[in-house]
Amino acid sequence: MIEFNPADNKMVLKLVYYGPALSGKTTNLLQLHELLAPEGRGDLMMLDTRDDRTIYFDLLPFFLTAPSGLRIKIKVYTVPGQVRHDSTRKAVLQRADGVAFIADSQLSETGNNVASFENLEKNLALVGLDIASIPLVIQFNKRDLPRVVSEADIDRTWRPTGIPIQMASAVAGAGVLETFSILAARTFMQLDERWRLERDHGLSQEDFLRQLSVRN
Amino acid sequence: MSNVDCLEFLVGAEKELRDVLAASEVAPLLHAAVTAGAHRALVQSGREVLWQWPEDPVVATESPTCLMKALPLWLEGEAVGEVCVEADMTHPAHDALTRMLAAALNTAMNANLKRMLTTEIHTQVVNQSYEELLAANRDLTASEARYRELAEHLEVRVQERTAELEQTWARLLRQEKMAAVGTLAAGMAHEINNPLGFILSNLNTLQKYVGRFVDMLEFFNHRIGACLSADLQDAARNKWRDLRMDYLTEDVAELLPQCISGAQRVKQIIADLRGFAHIDVAETAPVKIAEALARTLAVMKAEIPADARIEQRLVNLPELKGNGALLCQAFMNLIRNAVQARPEGLELTIRGERCADEVCLAFRDNGPGVAADLRSRIFEPFFTTREVGQGIGLGLTVVHEAARAFSGRVEVHDAPGVGAEFVMYLKAGEGGDG
């Protein structure tokens, strides 16, 4: 959580889209921006990029208000995927409330996915977060491409971890909202446990998700 | 990072309008709006007016067509304030002016926000990299120091261990040698002393008997011979002469005392050897220096050339506490060195005197002396200047060890004129003259 200011009645959350280089993190945010109505979200801000690659981060803010009047702002970030930008990833990951790991389904990218996931685990630990308890969703992107790892293989590998898996083709907008909703739902559950959003602020999970995903 | 020199940023920290707009950016725009015909232009956040033009609005205009138009200022999608223009809004240009103002301010805010975020994350990354570099450098320095220390210590440790091993070996060798000498001496003493005892006793008895034989012969010669016939007297005289009885009776009186004195000398040699090896003495017994020196010289009698002059000047020496055998061994080694340094015409002076709580024993010879560059090494085990097979280099090590055993030390100097002087300083025990 970035901040919670009870006097101001405002809570600022952080969700991070993590994953190897060119796996489609920015595309996910672009699609969210496209698919969701302007009510409840801000504009997508992309910091400087090089050759279409994120070198700092992208930011898409969301807003919602609980019946109690509590204003919740959710800042969704992408990180740069390239190995060399590890320090930036660490900085963006600080105080994250949830992580969507965007994997590249192409068979050739399997190694990069694994390395990036290990990097996520390491960096979470470095910023004081635990991969076992942080809300997490894994998206296997680029399902539209040939020569991708089979869903059966993905299922066999990841089911034992208990982490929810979402297939997606972000360029086409498929699976993008679903990924976001799973992450938002899991984040809500953890927040509710800690901050009693439903009991103290009258904000149910359904309400939370509905406000976040008003389609265009 | 708690370091005050370090700027800490949290990616996502909330920003206010003031953070992303500077007065220098807003003022010219507000000013321009007024110049273009507006009465007043201002930027506010909530109810707080942040900037306005004119800076001191004197009176509110009462014109019915003069209206206040407000447009939102967006920060990360949130309306964090508004820009307000008070003007005659019936004039379409004024409405457009307000929109232009809002667009200009929003563009500036957005550009500033991006620049700030970029700068912040850059700073954060630089800080982090710097910290990581420092940490890596610390680790490297520590590991380098550790290896260097290890390497340095290794050399020292090897030297220490080598020295220890040499010392231990030397001690073992010496102890074995001493023990062998002691066992030999003890065995010899036992084996020789018994027969020597009855030899001496019987010799004394024999001497007595022989005396009586001679007396009896004299008696026959002078008293009974005269009573014999002339033939027998002649025969007896001839026999006496043939058997050279005059010489025999004379010589036998010298032979037996010589035998007895020889046997007594053997007895003394054995006693000296036992004394030298301190076989019959308790280890805690006080050591008398003069006695120890005398025994050593006695044992070495055969080694010391006849022409050697050994002078002893021992004055007022106290008894010492310690291992007498070791001290004797040290004396022997010092004397032997002197003999070997000057095989002919040796003049060895052994001075002993008490200085404060020490006994100072100086062995000064007239040999070639010890070269200055060798002096620091001659007490090391196995250091020798002799040919292979002539000495194993333990002689002076024993002297050094003996001095240490008596809580003292040994030094080597040039003797005045020519030769070397070895001085043992030994800690004096309590007791009378030694």
Interface residues (C-beta under 8 A of the other chain):
Chain A: I2 E3 V12 K14 R41 G42 D43 M45 L47 D48 Y56 F57 L59 P61 F63 K73 K75 Y77 S87 T88 K90 A91 V92 Q94 R95
Chain B: F9 L10 V11 G12 A13 E14 W74 E76 G77 E78 N110 L113 K114 L117 T118 I121 Q124 V125 Q128 S129 E132
